[in-house]
Amino acid sequence: MSLYVISDLHLSGAVNKPMDIFGHRWAGYTDKIVKYWKAIISDDDTVVIPGDISWGISLEEAAPDLKLLSELPGKKILGKGNHDYWWSTAAKMNGFFEENGYECFDILYNNALETEEFIITGTRGWYTEDKQDAAPDTADYQKIVAREAARLKLGLEASKKLRRGEDDDRETLVFFHFPPVFRGFVCREFVDLLHEYSVKRAYFGHIHGVYDLPRTIEYEGIEFIITSADFLSFVPLSIMPNIDY
């Protein structure tokens, strides 16, 4: 079983939300997602999708996009992005998945999940700086960061409980939607938690139309790896095995 990641699918089966404002890479992007996914992912694999999954503003609107994902190979671990307005309580989402027979979905929601090789947790995070124009005017930056940091800590504590004794050397991977470190900005609350729990690799999305970045940003001994679909040319990024393509 292999582990992959790709974020920011921005599926829009029930909503007309063109993504080509972010550049030519987005032309026909849903077809690209399906094509490359089917070419790479097998039923035994797991794909983490850290946010901005569907443009739907309710579970009902997101239903066509979730159905599309359910029909693609592999298990999917879903995280919340800033555009996932369809995201609801864990009970409601899991109930929706059960009602529709979507056994392939798990969610990152104040928790941790495990694979044979890794323990996985994460949270949405928040905008990369408190004065960023894209943030809602009513947003209380410090309050939201504190809340997201608390959620991350819950997930990291849950990850400890999944360990099978002192000899369990599986690496804990953390998945954000927003980047905790980006072009000179550092969200100290998140980075300090990664240090506290000895996390060495974290993944993030959200960034679009910027292709001159290195795939991996190293900061204070932690690797921060970008997973935005357009940055990856809509090809899921392999975490294990470690394939560079």
C-alpha positions, 0 to 999 in steps of 0.5 A: 500500500502506498501513500499519496497527497494532493490538495485543492481539487476544487471540484465543481460538479454542482457549482459553476466555479471556473478555475482558469482565472488562476492560469492555463494549467486549470483548463480541463482540470477535472479530467486531468485529476481523474486521468492521472489519479486512475493512472497512478492510484490503486485500490490498496493506496491511500490519498490525503486531500488537505482541503479545498475539495469541493466548491459546494456550500452544503453536503448536498451541493458537494455530493456530485464531487464526493461521488466522483472521488468515491469512484476513484481508486484508493482510500481518501483522507479528507481535510478542510480548506478555506473554501470547503463550506460543505464541511460539517460536523464529524457525525453529519459527514460520517453519516452522509458517507455511510448513507451513500455507501462511501466506505473509502472516506476518512476525515481529519477532524481533531484526530489522527489516523494510521497506515502501515508506515505512518501516523497522520494528523492535521488541521486547516491552519489559517492565512499566512499573515494577519493582514492578508487581503484574502482573509475575511474582514471579520476574522480574528486572526489570533483567535482563529490561529489559537483555535487551529493550534488547539485542534492540531494539538488534539490531533498530535495527542491522538497520534501518540495514542496510536503508537504500538509501544515504544518500538513503534517508529512510524513517522507522524505526518501533519497535513495543513491546508494553509502553509505554516511557513511561506516566503518569510512568514512563519506561524510560530504556534504551528511550528512550535507544536511540530517541534514539540511532537518531533514532526519532521514533515508537514504538507500544505496546499492553498497556494495557486498560480505560483510555480517557481517555488521549490517543492520542499521548504526546509525551516528549522529542520522541518520539511514543508511540502506543497501539495496544491493540485496545479503546482503538482500538475494534477498528479498525486504526490507520492509520499511512500514510496518516495518517488520524484516525478 
